[in-house]
Amino acid sequence: MVKRLAKLFDLCVLDSFPSAHRSHPSIVGFPYVLPACAGRIV
């Protein structure tokens, strides 16, 4: 799922502190295939 969706994006910005602690593919998968950074809220 992540590899197919990653083609649509340039980077991954995690901007939700409560979600950062979950191990859902949409949270932990994208930083493995896209450049990632933390947003202002995190």
HELIX and SHEET records of a PDB file:
HELIX    1   1 VAL A    2  ALA A    6  1                                   5    
HELIX    2   2 SER A   19  HIS A   21  5                                   3    
HELIX    3   3 PRO A   25  VAL A   28  1                                   4    
HELIX    4   4 PHE A   30  VAL A   33  1                                   4    
SHEET    1   A 2 CYS A  12  LEU A  14  0                                        
SHEET    2   A 2 ALA A  36  ALA A  38  1                                        
END                                                                             
